[in-house]
Amino acid sequence: MSQKKAKFNIVDIIVILILIAGIAFVGMRMMGRQEAVEAETYLLTFRSDCVPEELAATLSTDSAAKDNGRNIALGTLVEVTTGESVTYGYDSKGRCVASEKPGHVSVTLVCRVSGAEEATGLMVDRNVLSLGMELEVSCGHTMVPATLWSIAPEAGE
């Protein structure tokens, strides 16, 4: 009986290297960040320019806030401010103009959250939040589509 020798060619080696790289990548993603980052308290301000008045009236402070779209815990809602709604449309001359929408208000939400500053934003709940992000901010049973307007360390920190 003759024994056959296993032969490896370049394609086999490339396939093995790709498999090893894929396993390493998945392992790194699952382990997350290993660096010890000291968390601080920040105030996140979200703004939504056109929310139905009835919906805005259901927002209450001291409720837990989260982003429904990415499932990010956004801390606790500490302040709700309403103002005139702002919508944009075109007038008869084709110019883009701001106007108020009846039955709607603008809403500003301030949340207190623990996070760590990153080069591109604030690391919160293993996600980086950056100014201008569109989020689905949920507080209690109310969800408001909003833009992240500001990130500031809480006074006294």
LINRA-V318990 format. One record per residue. N is the residue number from 1. SS is DSSP state (helix for helix, strand for strand, loop for the rest). PHI is phi in whole degrees, -180 to 180 (NA if undefined). D_LAST is the distance of its C-alpha to the last C-alpha in whole Angstrom. Layout:
n = {N & N}
ss = {SS & SS}
phi = {PHI & PHI}
d_last = {D_LAST & D_LAST}
This chain:
n = {1 & 2 & 3 & 4 & 5 & 6 & 7 & 8 & 9 & 10 & 11 & 12 & 13 & 14 & 15 & 16 & 17 & 18 & 19 & 20 & 21 & 22 & 23 & 24 & 25 & 26 & 27 & 28 & 29 & 30 & 31 & 32 & 33 & 34 & 35 & 36 & 37 & 38 & 39 & 40 & 41 & 42 & 43 & 44 & 45 & 46 & 47 & 48 & 49 & 50 & 51 & 52 & 53 & 54 & 55 & 56 & 57 & 58 & 59 & 60 & 61 & 62 & 63 & 64 & 65 & 66 & 67 & 68 & 69 & 70 & 71 & 72 & 73 & 74 & 75 & 76 & 77 & 78 & 79 & 80 & 81 & 82 & 83 & 84 & 85 & 86 & 87 & 88 & 89 & 90 & 91 & 92 & 93 & 94 & 95 & 96 & 97 & 98 & 99 & 100 & 101 & 102 & 103 & 104 & 105 & 106 & 107 & 108 & 109 & 110 & 111 & 112 & 113 & 114 & 115 & 116 & 117 & 118 & 119 & 120 & 121 & 122 & 123 & 124 & 125 & 126 & 127 & 128 & 129 & 130 & 131 & 132 & 133 & 134 & 135 & 136 & 137 & 138 & 139 & 140 & 141 & 142 & 143 & 144 & 145 & 146 & 147 & 148 & 149 & 150 & 151 & 152 & 153 & 154 & 155 & 156 & 157}
ss = {loop & loop & loop & loop & loop & loop & loop & loop & loop & helix & helix & helix & helix & helix & helix & helix & helix & helix & helix & helix & helix & helix & helix & helix & helix & helix & helix & helix & helix & helix & helix & loop & loop & loop & loop & loop & loop & loop & loop & strand & strand & strand & strand & strand & strand & strand & strand & strand & strand & strand & strand & strand & helix & helix & helix & helix & helix & loop & loop & loop & loop & loop & loop & strand & strand & strand & strand & loop & loop & loop & loop & strand & strand & strand & strand & strand & strand & strand & strand & strand & strand & strand & strand & strand & loop & loop & strand & strand & strand & strand & loop & loop & loop & loop & loop & strand & strand & strand & strand & loop & loop & loop & loop & strand & strand & strand & strand & strand & strand & strand & strand & strand & strand & strand & strand & strand & strand & strand & loop & loop & strand & strand & strand & strand & loop & loop & strand & strand & strand & loop & loop & loop & loop & strand & strand & strand & strand & strand & strand & loop & loop & strand & strand & strand & strand & strand & strand & strand & strand & strand & strand & strand & strand & loop & loop & loop & loop}
phi = {NA & -104 & -99 & -94 & -88 & -73 & -113 & -110 & -117 & -63 & -64 & -62 & -66 & -63 & -61 & -64 & -64 & -64 & -62 & -64 & -64 & -64 & -64 & -64 & -63 & -62 & -61 & -67 & -66 & -74 & -76 & 70 & -79 & -102 & -70 & -83 & -116 & -80 & -83 & -126 & -93 & -126 & -110 & -102 & -110 & -113 & -135 & -131 & -83 & -148 & -123 & -56 & -55 & -62 & -70 & -62 & -68 & -85 & -76 & -134 & -69 & 68 & -99 & -69 & -117 & -152 & -95 & -66 & -66 & -114 & 57 & -104 & -72 & -107 & 82 & -118 & -73 & -112 & -154 & -127 & -127 & -117 & -153 & -68 & -71 & -133 & -127 & -121 & -153 & -108 & -87 & -65 & -97 & 84 & -88 & -80 & -130 & -88 & -150 & -93 & -106 & -58 & 80 & -127 & -136 & -90 & -128 & -116 & -114 & -119 & -117 & -98 & -141 & -94 & -161 & -130 & -70 & -119 & -64 & -111 & 158 & -119 & -82 & -132 & 52 & 64 & -135 & -92 & -102 & -125 & -58 & 91 & -65 & -93 & -129 & -102 & -79 & -111 & -129 & 66 & -101 & -116 & -119 & -125 & -71 & -144 & -108 & -72 & -94 & -153 & -128 & -140 & -63 & -67 & -57 & 94 & -81}
d_last = {79 & 77 & 73 & 71 & 68 & 65 & 64 & 61 & 61 & 58 & 57 & 57 & 54 & 52 & 52 & 51 & 48 & 47 & 47 & 45 & 42 & 42 & 41 & 39 & 37 & 37 & 35 & 33 & 32 & 32 & 30 & 27 & 24 & 25 & 22 & 19 & 16 & 13 & 11 & 7 & 7 & 9 & 11 & 15 & 17 & 21 & 24 & 28 & 30 & 33 & 33 & 35 & 35 & 36 & 33 & 30 & 31 & 31 & 27 & 25 & 21 & 20 & 22 & 22 & 21 & 23 & 25 & 28 & 30 & 28 & 27 & 23 & 21 & 18 & 16 & 17 & 18 & 17 & 19 & 22 & 24 & 27 & 29 & 33 & 34 & 34 & 37 & 39 & 42 & 45 & 48 & 51 & 51 & 49 & 46 & 42 & 41 & 38 & 39 & 38 & 39 & 41 & 39 & 36 & 33 & 30 & 26 & 23 & 21 & 17 & 16 & 12 & 13 & 11 & 12 & 13 & 13 & 17 & 20 & 21 & 18 & 16 & 17 & 17 & 20 & 21 & 22 & 20 & 20 & 21 & 21 & 24 & 25 & 27 & 26 & 28 & 25 & 26 & 25 & 27 & 31 & 30 & 30 & 29 & 29 & 26 & 25 & 21 & 20 & 17 & 14 & 10 & 7 & 6 & 6 & 4 & 0}
